[in-house]
């Protein structure tokens, strides 16, 4: 039976790093807040062949976009929807923290402890959430080591099955997908009582893009750039830092959550909210 399409408006908060895909070449997992109809619900959009998409369809984090989606049939996580790439329309960009706050203030904060425990207990538990960081203990910057044998196999298998054949003419052929040089893991405590600490790998595309801009630089320069952005800037004094967390479809990994993005507005931004209608014009 054909799954009915819905037209949704989404504030994009997450763009994960592109990953090799046997079926799609390479794809991006995108997530955000569905705001049509006055709601503020998490939604995951997958698959998106983002690097192959035309300029008019590409979007940034904290863009409002309209598109048609269908409930995912091969992904049982409750927030997962399959996007229709051809219907994507960028409405506007929310440029500063105050513009974003009317939506973000509606999102119930949770904790990594709660997300992990609930997902481990039952299959339909939330797979996305926003977690306030109580304390950051350490930022680990570690060599990635290149694509795994399985990932290299997916790239090879997809060589003759490009996203153009699966999604239609998306407008361009991007350069070969380059593996990042480093991965980043945060050691932190969430706000749950008696939290014993967590280690969360950062999957944000910003991390991969930052390394791409420094691909000709030596390791120490790349690591310094990562430290500046993902530690000193995002956890600076006066910032209220939270993580956008997400897990995997694999039932064996449901209780394991990664850091999909970082939200770090100034402490005082919540007290100076600008009100406007996200279903229409400002």
Secondary structure, 3 states (H helix, E strand, C coil): CCCCEEEEEEEEEEEECCEEECCCEEEEEEEEEECHHHCCEEEEEEEECHHHCCCCCCCCCCEEEEEEEEECCCCCCCCEEEECHHHCEEEEECCCHHHHHHHHCCCCEECHHHHHHHHHHCCCCCCEEEEECCEEEEEEEEECCCCCHHHHHHHHHCCCCCHHHHHCCCCCCCCCCCCCCEEEEEEEECCCCCCCCEEEEECEHHHHHHHHHCCCCCHHHHHHHHHHHHHHHCCCCCEEEEEEEECCCCHHHCCCCEEEEEEEEEHHHHHCCCCCCCCCCC
